[in-house]
Amino acid sequence: MIHALPLGCVAALVDIEVIEEGLIEWTERLGAYLMDRLRGMMEGHRVIGYVKGRGLPIGVEIVGDRGSKRPAVEEA
């Protein structure tokens, strides 16, 4: 598969260009927006135990009781 190497290099260069155009900054801004929105939703939704993350990888814990952090087996 030696003939496929140039195509892989082109794909890698395009990825690098996208990253340099501000992909990381965009994901940080979008992640911060999502975190704010999800944390705001905690006030109206008792099943959201906590929200944490950085950038776009965000975790939301669904609980039956926030105090005990009991998993929301029935609610989910």
N, CA, C and O atoms as a Tripos MOL2 file, in Angstrom:
@<TRIPOS>MOLECULE
protein
  304   303    76     0     0
PROTEIN
NO_CHARGES

@<TRIPOS>ATOM
      1 N           0.8220   -1.1940    0.0000 N.3       1 MET1
      2 CA          0.0000    0.0000    0.0000 C.3       1 MET1
      3 C           0.8610    1.2520    0.0000 C.2       1 MET1
      4 O           0.4390    2.2780    0.5330 O.2       1 MET1
      5 N           2.0260    1.2030   -0.5660 N.am      2 ILE2
      6 CA          2.9060    2.3670   -0.6460 C.3       2 ILE2
      7 C           2.2270    3.4980   -1.4060 C.2       2 ILE2
      8 O           2.4400    4.6690   -1.0910 O.2       2 ILE2
      9 N           1.4110    3.1630   -2.4060 N.am      3 HIS3
     10 CA          0.7710    4.1930   -3.2230 C.3       3 HIS3
     11 C          -0.2450    5.0210   -2.4330 C.2       3 HIS3
     12 O          -0.6110    6.1060   -2.8850 O.2       3 HIS3
     13 N          -0.7060    4.5620   -1.2920 N.am      4 ALA4
     14 CA         -1.6930    5.2890   -0.4960 C.3       4 ALA4
     15 C          -1.0500    6.3220    0.4240 C.2       4 ALA4
     16 O          -1.7570    7.1650    0.9780 O.2       4 ALA4
     17 N           0.2290    6.2830    0.5970 N.am      5 LEU5
     18 CA          0.8930    7.2130    1.5170 C.3       5 LEU5
     19 C           0.6900    8.6800    1.1450 C.2       5 LEU5
     20 O           0.4140    9.4740    2.0440 O.2       5 LEU5
     21 N           0.8070    9.0930   -0.1150 N.am      6 PRO6
     22 CA          0.5820   10.5100   -0.4290 C.3       6 PRO6
     23 C          -0.8210   10.9860   -0.0610 C.2       6 PRO6
     24 O          -0.9900   12.1120    0.4070 O.2       6 PRO6
     25 N          -1.8140   10.1480   -0.2650 N.am      7 LEU7
     26 CA         -3.1780   10.5240    0.0800 C.3       7 LEU7
     27 C          -3.3170   10.7250    1.5930 C.2       7 LEU7
     28 O          -3.9990   11.6510    2.0310 O.2       7 LEU7
     29 N          -2.6850    9.8760    2.3840 N.am      8 GLY8
     30 CA         -2.7130   10.0410    3.8380 C.3       8 GLY8
     31 C          -2.0430   11.3280    4.2650 C.2       8 GLY8
     32 O          -2.4990   11.9890    5.1980 O.2       8 GLY8
     33 N          -0.9590   11.6890    3.5880 N.am      9 CYS9
     34 CA         -0.2560   12.9380    3.9100 C.3       9 CYS9
     35 C          -1.1280   14.1490    3.5890 C.2       9 CYS9
     36 O          -1.1540   15.1140    4.3530 O.2       9 CYS9
     37 N          -1.8350   14.1020    2.4740 N.am     10 VAL10
     38 CA         -2.7320   15.2050    2.1100 C.3      10 VAL10
     39 C          -3.8340   15.3430    3.1550 C.2      10 VAL10
     40 O          -4.1560   16.4570    3.5700 O.2      10 VAL10
     41 N          -4.4080   14.2380    3.5770 N.am     11 ALA11
     42 CA         -5.4700   14.2770    4.5900 C.3      11 ALA11
     43 C          -4.9470   14.8640    5.8980 C.2      11 ALA11
     44 O          -5.6410   15.6450    6.5490 O.2      11 ALA11
     45 N          -3.7340   14.4950    6.2850 N.am     12 ALA12
     46 CA         -3.1390   15.0250    7.5150 C.3      12 ALA12
     47 C          -2.8970   16.5230    7.3990 C.2      12 ALA12
     48 O          -3.1230   17.2600    8.3600 O.2      12 ALA12
     49 N          -2.4430   16.9830    6.2440 N.am     13 LEU13
     50 CA         -2.2120   18.4190    6.0500 C.3      13 LEU13
     51 C          -3.5140   19.2130    6.1260 C.2      13 LEU13
     52 O          -3.5370   20.3170    6.6700 O.2      13 LEU13
     53 N          -4.5910   18.6590    5.5860 N.am     14 VAL14
     54 CA         -5.8880   19.3280    5.6700 C.3      14 VAL14
     55 C          -6.3440   19.3930    7.1180 C.2      14 VAL14
     56 O          -6.8810   20.4140    7.5480 O.2      14 VAL14
     57 N          -6.1420   18.3260    7.8760 N.am     15 ASP15
     58 CA         -6.4860   18.3360    9.3090 C.3      15 ASP15
     59 C          -5.7190   19.4270   10.0430 C.2      15 ASP15
     60 O          -6.2900   20.1540   10.8560 O.2      15 ASP15
     61 N          -4.4500   19.5400    9.7610 N.am     16 ILE16
     62 CA         -3.6160   20.5630   10.4140 C.3      16 ILE16
     63 C          -4.1180   21.9570   10.0550 C.2      16 ILE16
     64 O          -4.1570   22.8360   10.9170 O.2      16 ILE16
     65 N          -4.5010   22.1740    8.8080 N.am     17 GLU17
     66 CA         -5.0260   23.4840    8.4020 C.3      17 GLU17
     67 C          -6.2990   23.8300    9.1730 C.2      17 GLU17
     68 O          -6.4700   24.9650    9.6180 O.2      17 GLU17
     69 N          -7.1830   22.8580    9.3290 N.am     18 VAL18
     70 CA         -8.4380   23.0960   10.0580 C.3      18 VAL18
     71 C          -8.1420   23.4470   11.5100 C.2      18 VAL18
     72 O          -8.7590   24.3570   12.0640 O.2      18 VAL18
     73 N          -7.2160   22.7460   12.1230 N.am     19 ILE19
     74 CA         -6.8530   23.0200   13.5140 C.3      19 ILE19
     75 C          -6.2610   24.4150   13.6420 C.2      19 ILE19
     76 O          -6.5840   25.1410   14.5820 O.2      19 ILE19
     77 N          -5.4060   24.7930   12.7150 N.am     20 GLU20
     78 CA         -4.7720   26.1100   12.7650 C.3      20 GLU20
     79 C          -5.7590   27.2440   12.4900 C.2      20 GLU20
     80 O          -5.5050   28.3860   12.8720 O.2      20 GLU20
     81 N          -6.8760   26.9460   11.8350 N.am     21 GLU21
     82 CA         -7.8790   27.9730   11.5440 C.3      21 GLU21
     83 C          -8.7520   28.2910   12.7500 C.2      21 GLU21
     84 O          -9.6530   29.1220   12.6370 O.2      21 GLU21
     85 N          -8.5240   27.6730   13.8820 N.am     22 GLY22
     86 CA         -9.2570   28.0230   15.0940 C.3      22 GLY22
     87 C         -10.1920   26.9520   15.6100 C.2      22 GLY22
     88 O         -11.0980   27.2540   16.3870 O.2      22 GLY22
     89 N         -10.0010   25.7200   15.2060 N.am     23 LEU23
     90 CA        -10.8740   24.6460   15.6660 C.3      23 LEU23
     91 C         -10.8480   24.5030   17.1860 C.2      23 LEU23
     92 O         -11.8930   24.3180   17.8110 O.2      23 LEU23
     93 N          -9.6770   24.5850   17.7700 N.am     24 ILE24
     94 CA         -9.5620   24.4040   19.2220 C.3      24 ILE24
     95 C         -10.2750   25.5270   19.9650 C.2      24 ILE24
     96 O         -10.9940   25.2790   20.9330 O.2      24 ILE24
     97 N         -10.0770   26.7580   19.5140 N.am     25 GLU25
     98 CA        -10.7390   27.8900   20.1630 C.3      25 GLU25
     99 C         -12.2500   27.7870   20.0240 C.2      25 GLU25
    100 O         -12.9870   28.1050   20.9580 O.2      25 GLU25
    101 N         -12.7120   27.3400   18.8570 N.am     26 TRP26
    102 CA        -14.1500   27.1960   18.6220 C.3      26 TRP26
    103 C         -14.7440   26.1520   19.5560 C.2      26 TRP26
    104 O         -15.8110   26.3690   20.1310 O.2      26 TRP26
    105 N         -14.0570   25.0150   19.7130 N.am     27 THR27
    106 CA        -14.5830   23.9700   20.5940 C.3      27 THR27
    107 C         -14.5740   24.4280   22.0500 C.2      27 THR27
    108 O         -15.4600   24.0530   22.8180 O.2      27 THR27
    109 N         -13.5870   25.2300   22.4370 N.am     28 GLU28
    110 CA        -13.5760   25.7490   23.8090 C.3      28 GLU28
    111 C         -14.7460   26.6930   24.0440 C.2      28 GLU28
    112 O         -15.3900   26.6360   25.0910 O.2      28 GLU28
    113 N         -15.0270   27.5630   23.0730 N.am     29 ARG29
    114 CA        -16.1680   28.4880   23.2070 C.3      29 ARG29
    115 C         -17.4910   27.7270   23.2280 C.2      29 ARG29
    116 O         -18.3540   28.0070   24.0610 O.2      29 ARG29
    117 N         -17.6540   26.7780   22.3290 N.am     30 LEU30
    118 CA        -18.8870   25.9990   22.2850 C.3      30 LEU30
    119 C         -19.0530   25.1590   23.5460 C.2      30 LEU30
    120 O         -20.1610   25.0270   24.0650 O.2      30 LEU30
    121 N         -17.9570   24.5930   24.0360 N.am     31 GLY31
    122 CA        -18.0100   23.8070   25.2670 C.3      31 GLY31
    123 C         -18.4130   24.6540   26.4620 C.2      31 GLY31
    124 O         -19.2060   24.2170   27.2960 O.2      31 GLY31
    125 N         -17.8690   25.8670   26.5510 N.am     32 ALA32
    126 CA        -18.2350   26.7690   27.6540 C.3      32 ALA32
    127 C         -19.7180   27.1300   27.5790 C.2      32 ALA32
    128 O         -20.3960   27.1970   28.6040 O.2      32 ALA32
    129 N         -20.2140   27.3590   26.3760 N.am     33 TYR33
    130 CA        -21.6350   27.6620   26.1910 C.3      33 TYR33
    131 C         -22.5010   26.4870   26.6490 C.2      33 TYR33
    132 O         -23.4810   26.6720   27.3710 O.2      33 TYR33
    133 N         -22.1310   25.2810   26.2220 N.am     34 LEU34
    134 CA        -22.8900   24.0950   26.6140 C.3      34 LEU34
    135 C         -22.8610   23.8780   28.1230 C.2      34 LEU34
    136 O         -23.8790   23.5380   28.7250 O.2      34 LEU34
    137 N         -21.6920   24.0750   28.7340 N.am     35 MET35
    138 CA        -21.5910   23.9110   30.1960 C.3      35 MET35
    139 C         -22.5080   24.8960   30.9070 C.2      35 MET35
    140 O         -23.2010   24.5190   31.8520 O.2      35 MET35
    141 N         -22.5220   26.1570   30.4670 N.am     36 ASP36
    142 CA        -23.4000   27.1560   31.0850 C.3      36 ASP36
    143 C         -24.8610   26.7560   30.9520 C.2      36 ASP36
    144 O         -25.6260   26.8520   31.9110 O.2      36 ASP36
    145 N         -25.2470   26.3060   29.7620 N.am     37 ARG37
    146 CA        -26.6340   25.9190   29.5330 C.3      37 ARG37
    147 C         -27.0190   24.7020   30.3700 C.2      37 ARG37
    148 O         -28.0920   24.6760   30.9730 O.2      37 ARG37
    149 N         -26.1510   23.6990   30.4090 N.am     38 LEU38
    150 CA        -26.4530   22.4910   31.1750 C.3      38 LEU38
    151 C         -26.4920   22.7830   32.6680 C.2      38 LEU38
    152 O         -27.3500   22.2520   33.3740 O.2      38 LEU38
    153 N         -25.5870   23.6110   33.1590 N.am     39 ARG39
    154 CA        -25.6240   23.9720   34.5830 C.3      39 ARG39
    155 C         -26.8870   24.7590   34.8980 C.2      39 ARG39
    156 O         -27.4600   24.6070   35.9770 O.2      39 ARG39
    157 N         -27.3200   25.5890   33.9750 N.am     40 GLY40
    158 CA        -28.5750   26.3130   34.1590 C.3      40 GLY40
    159 C         -29.7720   25.3720   34.2060 C.2      40 GLY40
    160 O         -30.7480   25.6360   34.9100 O.2      40 GLY40
    161 N         -29.6990   24.2890   33.4660 N.am     41 MET41
    162 CA        -30.7840   23.3140   33.4590 C.3      41 MET41
    163 C         -30.8760   22.5530   34.7750 C.2      41 MET41
    164 O         -31.9220   21.9840   35.0870 O.2      41 MET41
    165 N         -29.7940   22.5350   35.5490 N.am     42 MET42
    166 CA        -29.8160   21.8230   36.8310 C.3      42 MET42
    167 C         -30.8880   22.3860   37.7580 C.2      42 MET42
    168 O         -31.4700   21.6450   38.5500 O.2      42 MET42
    169 N         -31.1560   23.6900   37.6700 N.am     43 GLU43
    170 CA        -32.1430   24.3100   38.5510 C.3      43 GLU43
    171 C         -33.5480   23.7670   38.3080 C.2      43 GLU43
    172 O         -34.3320   23.6210   39.2460 O.2      43 GLU43
    173 N         -33.8590   23.4730   37.0710 N.am     44 GLY44
    174 CA        -35.2050   23.0230   36.7520 C.3      44 GLY44
    175 C         -35.3630   21.5150   36.6050 C.2      44 GLY44
    176 O         -36.4770   21.0180   36.4400 O.2      44 GLY44
    177 N         -34.2500   20.7880   36.6630 N.am     45 HIS45
    178 CA        -34.3050   19.3390   36.4630 C.3      45 HIS45
    179 C         -33.5650   18.6400   37.6030 C.2      45 HIS45
    180 O         -32.3350   18.6400   37.6520 O.2      45 HIS45
    181 N         -34.3150   18.0600   38.4940 N.am     46 ARG46
    182 CA        -33.7190   17.4500   39.6940 C.3      46 ARG46
    183 C         -32.8710   16.2240   39.3870 C.2      46 ARG46
    184 O         -32.0740   15.8030   40.2260 O.2      46 ARG46
    185 N         -33.0270   15.6460   38.2080 N.am     47 VAL47
    186 CA        -32.2790   14.4320   37.8800 C.3      47 VAL47
    187 C         -30.8450   14.7180   37.4210 C.2      47 VAL47
    188 O         -30.0430   13.7930   37.2950 O.2      47 VAL47
    189 N         -30.5170   15.9880   37.1720 N.am     48 ILE48
    190 CA        -29.1420   16.3180   36.7810 C.3      48 ILE48
    191 C         -28.3310   16.4920   38.0540 C.2      48 ILE48
    192 O         -28.5080   17.4680   38.7830 O.2      48 ILE48
    193 N         -27.4390   15.5400   38.3220 N.am     49 GLY49
    194 CA        -26.6360   15.5630   39.5410 C.3      49 GLY49
    195 C         -25.4660   16.5250   39.4430 C.2      49 GLY49
    196 O         -25.2400   17.3310   40.3460 O.2      49 GLY49
    197 N         -24.7220   16.4420   38.3460 N.am     50 TYR50
    198 CA        -23.6350   17.3850   38.1070 C.3      50 TYR50
    199 C         -23.2770   17.3860   36.6330 C.2      50 TYR50
    200 O         -23.6160   16.4670   35.8870 O.2      50 TYR50
    201 N         -22.5930   18.4290   36.2410 N.am     51 VAL51
    202 CA        -22.1300   18.5860   34.8670 C.3      51 VAL51
    203 C         -20.6560   18.9450   34.9420 C.2      51 VAL51
    204 O         -20.2730   19.8450   35.6890 O.2      51 VAL51
    205 N         -19.8260   18.2470   34.1710 N.am     52 LYS52
    206 CA        -18.4120   18.6070   34.1510 C.3      52 LYS52
    207 C         -17.8270   18.2890   32.7920 C.2      52 LYS52
    208 O         -18.3460   17.4520   32.0540 O.2      52 LYS52
    209 N         -16.7480   18.9620   32.4760 N.am     53 GLY53
    210 CA        -16.0880   18.7290   31.2120 C.3      53 GLY53
    211 C         -15.1980   19.8920   30.8320 C.2      53 GLY53
    212 O         -15.1140   20.8980   31.5360 O.2      53 GLY53
    213 N         -14.5370   19.7260   29.6980 N.am     54 ARG54
    214 CA        -13.6820   20.7770   29.1520 C.3      54 ARG54
    215 C         -13.7420   20.6730   27.6360 C.2      54 ARG54
    216 O         -13.5580   19.5960   27.0680 O.2      54 ARG54
    217 N         -13.9980   21.7890   26.9940 N.am     55 GLY55
    218 CA        -14.1960   21.7250   25.5570 C.3      55 GLY55
    219 C         -15.5150   21.0340   25.2810 C.2      55 GLY55
    220 O         -16.5020   21.2810   25.9750 O.2      55 GLY55
    221 N         -15.5470   20.1740   24.2830 N.am     56 LEU56
    222 CA        -16.7890   19.4830   23.9650 C.3      56 LEU56
    223 C         -16.9960   18.1560   24.6840 C.2      56 LEU56
    224 O         -18.1420   17.7130   24.7740 O.2      56 LEU56
    225 N         -15.9710   17.4950   25.2010 N.am     57 PRO57
    226 CA        -16.2520   16.2990   26.0050 C.3      57 PRO57
    227 C         -16.8810   16.7080   27.3430 C.2      57 PRO57
    228 O         -16.1900   17.1950   28.2380 O.2      57 PRO57
    229 N         -18.1820   16.5080   27.4690 N.am     58 ILE58
    230 CA        -18.9220   16.9460   28.6550 C.3      58 ILE58
    231 C         -19.6820   15.7500   29.2120 C.2      58 ILE58
    232 O         -20.2740   14.9680   28.4670 O.2      58 ILE58
    233 N         -19.6550   15.6230   30.5310 N.am     59 GLY59
    234 CA        -20.3890   14.5580   31.1880 C.3      59 GLY59
    235 C         -21.5160   15.1240   32.0240 C.2      59 GLY59
    236 O         -21.3410   16.1260   32.7160 O.2      59 GLY59
    237 N         -22.6670   14.4860   31.9620 N.am     60 VAL60
    238 CA        -23.8270   14.8670   32.7650 C.3      60 VAL60
    239 C         -24.2360   13.6340   33.5530 C.2      60 VAL60
    240 O         -24.5480   12.5940   32.9730 O.2      60 VAL60
    241 N         -24.2350   13.7520   34.8820 N.am     61 GLU61
    242 CA        -24.6460   12.6280   35.7170 C.3      61 GLU61
    243 C         -26.1420   12.7410   35.9820 C.2      61 GLU61
    244 O         -26.6350   13.7670   36.4510 O.2      61 GLU61
    245 N         -26.8450   11.6660   35.6730 N.am     62 ILE62
    246 CA        -28.2880   11.6080   35.9130 C.3      62 ILE62
    247 C         -28.4960   10.8320   37.2110 C.2      62 ILE62
    248 O         -28.0990    9.6720   37.3280 O.2      62 ILE62
    249 N         -29.1310   11.4960   38.1910 N.am     63 VAL63
    250 CA        -29.3000   10.8940   39.5190 C.3      63 VAL63
    251 C         -30.7720   10.8850   39.9110 C.2      63 VAL63
    252 O         -31.5770   11.6670   39.4070 O.2      63 VAL63
    253 N         -31.0920    9.9900   40.8120 N.am     64 GLY64
    254 CA        -32.4310    9.9490   41.3810 C.3      64 GLY64
    255 C         -32.5550   10.9170   42.5430 C.2      64 GLY64
    256 O         -33.6380   11.4330   42.8180 O.2      64 GLY64
    257 N         -31.4370   11.1630   43.2280 N.am     65 ASP65
    258 CA        -31.4070   12.0750   44.3790 C.3      65 ASP65
    259 C         -30.0470   12.7600   44.3940 C.2      65 ASP65
    260 O         -29.0180   12.0870   44.4590 O.2      65 ASP65
    261 N         -30.0300   14.0780   44.3350 N.am     66 ARG66
    262 CA        -28.7520   14.8130   44.3110 C.3      66 ARG66
    263 C         -27.9480   14.6510   45.5930 C.2      66 ARG66
    264 O         -26.7190   14.5900   45.5600 O.2      66 ARG66
    265 N         -28.6420   14.5810   46.7140 N.am     67 GLY67
    266 CA        -27.9450   14.4750   47.9900 C.3      67 GLY67
    267 C         -27.1370   13.1930   48.1190 C.2      67 GLY67
    268 O         -25.9750   13.2200   48.5250 O.2      67 GLY67
    269 N         -27.7520   12.0820   47.7750 N.am     68 SER68
    270 CA        -27.0760   10.7990   47.9080 C.3      68 SER68
    271 C         -26.3740   10.3670   46.6210 C.2      68 SER68
    272 O         -25.6080    9.4030   46.6240 O.2      68 SER68
    273 N         -26.6340   11.0770   45.5220 N.am     69 LYS69
    274 CA        -26.0770   10.7350   44.2000 C.3      69 LYS69
    275 C         -26.5130    9.3350   43.7570 C.2      69 LYS69
    276 O         -25.7980    8.6550   43.0210 O.2      69 LYS69
    277 N         -27.6990    8.9150   44.2180 N.am     70 ARG70
    278 CA        -28.2510    7.6240   43.8320 C.3      70 ARG70
    279 C         -28.4770    7.6200   42.3250 C.2      70 ARG70
    280 O         -29.0810    8.5550   41.7970 O.2      70 ARG70
    281 N         -28.0150    6.6060   41.6270 N.am     71 PRO71
    282 CA        -28.2280    6.5370   40.1750 C.3      71 PRO71
    283 C         -29.7160    6.5570   39.8270 C.2      71 PRO71
    284 O         -30.5360    5.9700   40.5320 O.2      71 PRO71
    285 N         -30.0450    7.2220   38.7570 N.am     72 ALA72
    286 CA        -31.4390    7.3420   38.3300 C.3      72 ALA72
    287 C         -31.8240    6.1730   37.4410 C.2      72 ALA72
    288 O         -32.0450    6.3410   36.2420 O.2      72 ALA72
    289 N         -31.9030    4.9990   38.0280 N.am     73 VAL73
    290 CA        -32.2230    3.8010   37.2570 C.3      73 VAL73
    291 C         -33.6310    3.8870   36.7040 C.2      73 VAL73
    292 O         -33.8430    3.6420   35.5160 O.2      73 VAL73
    293 N         -34.5860    4.2260   37.5310 N.am     74 GLU74
    294 CA        -35.9760    4.2820   37.0910 C.3      74 GLU74
    295 C         -36.2510    5.5110   36.2290 C.2      74 GLU74
    296 O         -37.0100    5.4360   35.2630 O.2      74 GLU74
    297 N         -35.6370    6.6360   36.5730 N.am     75 GLU75
    298 CA        -35.8820    7.8830   35.8550 C.3      75 GLU75
    299 C         -35.2840    7.8710   34.4530 C.2      75 GLU75
    300 O         -35.8400    8.4600   33.5250 O.2      75 GLU75
    301 N         -34.1580    7.2030   34.3110 N.am     76 ALA76
    302 CA        -33.4940    7.1810   33.0060 C.3      76 ALA76
    303 C         -34.1760    6.1820   32.1280 C.2      76 ALA76
    304 O         -33.7790    5.9990   30.9770 O.2      76 ALA76
@<TRIPOS>BOND
     1     1     2 1
     2     2     3 1
     3     3     4 2
     4     3     5 am
     5     5     6 1
     6     6     7 1
     7     7     8 2
     8     7     9 am
     9     9    10 1
    10    10    11 1
    11    11    12 2
    12    11    13 am
    13    13    14 1
    14    14    15 1
    15    15    16 2
    16    15    17 am
    17    17    18 1
    18    18    19 1
    19    19    20 2
    20    19    21 am
    21    21    22 1
    22    22    23 1
    23    23    24 2
    24    23    25 am
    25    25    26 1
    26    26    27 1
    27    27    28 2
    28    27    29 am
    29    29    30 1
    30    30    31 1
    31    31    32 2
    32    31    33 am
    33    33    34 1
    34    34    35 1
    35    35    36 2
    36    35    37 am
    37    37    38 1
    38    38    39 1
    39    39    40 2
    40    39    41 am
    41    41    42 1
    42    42    43 1
    43    43    44 2
    44    43    45 am
    45    45    46 1
    46    46    47 1
    47    47    48 2
    48    47    49 am
    49    49    50 1
    50    50    51 1
    51    51    52 2
    52    51    53 am
    53    53    54 1
    54    54    55 1
    55    55    56 2
    56    55    57 am
    57    57    58 1
    58    58    59 1
    59    59    60 2
    60    59    61 am
    61    61    62 1
    62    62    63 1
    63    63    64 2
    64    63    65 am
    65    65    66 1
    66    66    67 1
    67    67    68 2
    68    67    69 am
    69    69    70 1
    70    70    71 1
    71    71    72 2
    72    71    73 am
    73    73    74 1
    74    74    75 1
    75    75    76 2
    76    75    77 am
    77    77    78 1
    78    78    79 1
    79    79    80 2
    80    79    81 am
    81    81    82 1
    82    82    83 1
    83    83    84 2
    84    83    85 am
    85    85    86 1
    86    86    87 1
    87    87    88 2
    88    87    89 am
    89    89    90 1
    90    90    91 1
    91    91    92 2
    92    91    93 am
    93    93    94 1
    94    94    95 1
    95    95    96 2
    96    95    97 am
    97    97    98 1
    98    98    99 1
    99    99   100 2
   100    99   101 am
   101   101   102 1
   102   102   103 1
   103   103   104 2
   104   103   105 am
   105   105   106 1
   106   106   107 1
   107   107   108 2
   108   107   109 am
   109   109   110 1
   110   110   111 1
   111   111   112 2
   112   111   113 am
   113   113   114 1
   114   114   115 1
   115   115   116 2
   116   115   117 am
   117   117   118 1
   118   118   119 1
   119   119   120 2
   120   119   121 am
   121   121   122 1
   122   122   123 1
   123   123   124 2
   124   123   125 am
   125   125   126 1
   126   126   127 1
   127   127   128 2
   128   127   129 am
   129   129   130 1
   130   130   131 1
   131   131   132 2
   132   131   133 am
   133   133   134 1
   134   134   135 1
   135   135   136 2
   136   135   137 am
   137   137   138 1
   138   138   139 1
   139   139   140 2
   140   139   141 am
   141   141   142 1
   142   142   143 1
   143   143   144 2
   144   143   145 am
   145   145   146 1
   146   146   147 1
   147   147   148 2
   148   147   149 am
   149   149   150 1
   150   150   151 1
   151   151   152 2
   152   151   153 am
   153   153   154 1
   154   154   155 1
   155   155   156 2
   156   155   157 am
   157   157   158 1
   158   158   159 1
   159   159   160 2
   160   159   161 am
   161   161   162 1
   162   162   163 1
   163   163   164 2
   164   163   165 am
   165   165   166 1
   166   166   167 1
   167   167   168 2
   168   167   169 am
   169   169   170 1
   170   170   171 1
   171   171   172 2
   172   171   173 am
   173   173   174 1
   174   174   175 1
   175   175   176 2
   176   175   177 am
   177   177   178 1
   178   178   179 1
   179   179   180 2
   180   179   181 am
   181   181   182 1
   182   182   183 1
   183   183   184 2
   184   183   185 am
   185   185   186 1
   186   186   187 1
   187   187   188 2
   188   187   189 am
   189   189   190 1
   190   190   191 1
   191   191   192 2
   192   191   193 am
   193   193   194 1
   194   194   195 1
   195   195   196 2
   196   195   197 am
   197   197   198 1
   198   198   199 1
   199   199   200 2
   200   199   201 am
   201   201   202 1
   202   202   203 1
   203   203   204 2
   204   203   205 am
   205   205   206 1
   206   206   207 1
   207   207   208 2
   208   207   209 am
   209   209   210 1
   210   210   211 1
   211   211   212 2
   212   211   213 am
   213   213   214 1
   214   214   215 1
   215   215   216 2
   216   215   217 am
   217   217   218 1
   218   218   219 1
   219   219   220 2
   220   219   221 am
   221   221   222 1
   222   222   223 1
   223   223   224 2
   224   223   225 am
   225   225   226 1
   226   226   227 1
   227   227   228 2
   228   227   229 am
   229   229   230 1
   230   230   231 1
   231   231   232 2
   232   231   233 am
   233   233   234 1
   234   234   235 1
   235   235   236 2
   236   235   237 am
   237   237   238 1
   238   238   239 1
   239   239   240 2
   240   239   241 am
   241   241   242 1
   242   242   243 1
   243   243   244 2
   244   243   245 am
   245   245   246 1
   246   246   247 1
   247   247   248 2
   248   247   249 am
   249   249   250 1
   250   250   251 1
   251   251   252 2
   252   251   253 am
   253   253   254 1
   254   254   255 1
   255   255   256 2
   256   255   257 am
   257   257   258 1
   258   258   259 1
   259   259   260 2
   260   259   261 am
   261   261   262 1
   262   262   263 1
   263   263   264 2
   264   263   265 am
   265   265   266 1
   266   266   267 1
   267   267   268 2
   268   267   269 am
   269   269   270 1
   270   270   271 1
   271   271   272 2
   272   271   273 am
   273   273   274 1
   274   274   275 1
   275   275   276 2
   276   275   277 am
   277   277   278 1
   278   278   279 1
   279   279   280 2
   280   279   281 am
   281   281   282 1
   282   282   283 1
   283   283   284 2
   284   283   285 am
   285   285   286 1
   286   286   287 1
   287   287   288 2
   288   287   289 am
   289   289   290 1
   290   290   291 1
   291   291   292 2
   292   291   293 am
   293   293   294 1
   294   294   295 1
   295   295   296 2
   296   295   297 am
   297   297   298 1
   298   298   299 1
   299   299   300 2
   300   299   301 am
   301   301   302 1
   302   302   303 1
   303   303   304 2
@<TRIPOS>SUBSTRUCTURE
     1 MET1         2 RESIDUE 1 A MET
     2 ILE2         6 RESIDUE 1 A ILE
     3 HIS3        10 RESIDUE 1 A HIS
     4 ALA4        14 RESIDUE 1 A ALA
     5 LEU5        18 RESIDUE 1 A LEU
     6 PRO6        22 RESIDUE 1 A PRO
     7 LEU7        26 RESIDUE 1 A LEU
     8 GLY8        30 RESIDUE 1 A GLY
     9 CYS9        34 RESIDUE 1 A CYS
    10 VAL10       38 RESIDUE 1 A VAL
    11 ALA11       42 RESIDUE 1 A ALA
    12 ALA12       46 RESIDUE 1 A ALA
    13 LEU13       50 RESIDUE 1 A LEU
    14 VAL14       54 RESIDUE 1 A VAL
    15 ASP15       58 RESIDUE 1 A ASP
    16 ILE16       62 RESIDUE 1 A ILE
    17 GLU17       66 RESIDUE 1 A GLU
    18 VAL18       70 RESIDUE 1 A VAL
    19 ILE19       74 RESIDUE 1 A ILE
    20 GLU20       78 RESIDUE 1 A GLU
    21 GLU21       82 RESIDUE 1 A GLU
    22 GLY22       86 RESIDUE 1 A GLY
    23 LEU23       90 RESIDUE 1 A LEU
    24 ILE24       94 RESIDUE 1 A ILE
    25 GLU25       98 RESIDUE 1 A GLU
    26 TRP26      102 RESIDUE 1 A TRP
    27 THR27      106 RESIDUE 1 A THR
    28 GLU28      110 RESIDUE 1 A GLU
    29 ARG29      114 RESIDUE 1 A ARG
    30 LEU30      118 RESIDUE 1 A LEU
    31 GLY31      122 RESIDUE 1 A GLY
    32 ALA32      126 RESIDUE 1 A ALA
    33 TYR33      130 RESIDUE 1 A TYR
    34 LEU34      134 RESIDUE 1 A LEU
    35 MET35      138 RESIDUE 1 A MET
    36 ASP36      142 RESIDUE 1 A ASP
    37 ARG37      146 RESIDUE 1 A ARG
    38 LEU38      150 RESIDUE 1 A LEU
    39 ARG39      154 RESIDUE 1 A ARG
    40 GLY40      158 RESIDUE 1 A GLY
    41 MET41      162 RESIDUE 1 A MET
    42 MET42      166 RESIDUE 1 A MET
    43 GLU43      170 RESIDUE 1 A GLU
    44 GLY44      174 RESIDUE 1 A GLY
    45 HIS45      178 RESIDUE 1 A HIS
    46 ARG46      182 RESIDUE 1 A ARG
    47 VAL47      186 RESIDUE 1 A VAL
    48 ILE48      190 RESIDUE 1 A ILE
    49 GLY49      194 RESIDUE 1 A GLY
    50 TYR50      198 RESIDUE 1 A TYR
    51 VAL51      202 RESIDUE 1 A VAL
    52 LYS52      206 RESIDUE 1 A LYS
    53 GLY53      210 RESIDUE 1 A GLY
    54 ARG54      214 RESIDUE 1 A ARG
    55 GLY55      218 RESIDUE 1 A GLY
    56 LEU56      222 RESIDUE 1 A LEU
    57 PRO57      226 RESIDUE 1 A PRO
    58 ILE58      230 RESIDUE 1 A ILE
    59 GLY59      234 RESIDUE 1 A GLY
    60 VAL60      238 RESIDUE 1 A VAL
    61 GLU61      242 RESIDUE 1 A GLU
    62 ILE62      246 RESIDUE 1 A ILE
    63 VAL63      250 RESIDUE 1 A VAL
    64 GLY64      254 RESIDUE 1 A GLY
    65 ASP65      258 RESIDUE 1 A ASP
    66 ARG66      262 RESIDUE 1 A ARG
    67 GLY67      266 RESIDUE 1 A GLY
    68 SER68      270 RESIDUE 1 A SER
    69 LYS69      274 RESIDUE 1 A LYS
    70 ARG70      278 RESIDUE 1 A ARG
    71 PRO71      282 RESIDUE 1 A PRO
    72 ALA72      286 RESIDUE 1 A ALA
    73 VAL73      290 RESIDUE 1 A VAL
    74 GLU74      294 RESIDUE 1 A GLU
    75 GLU75      298 RESIDUE 1 A GLU
    76 ALA76      302 RESIDUE 1 A ALA
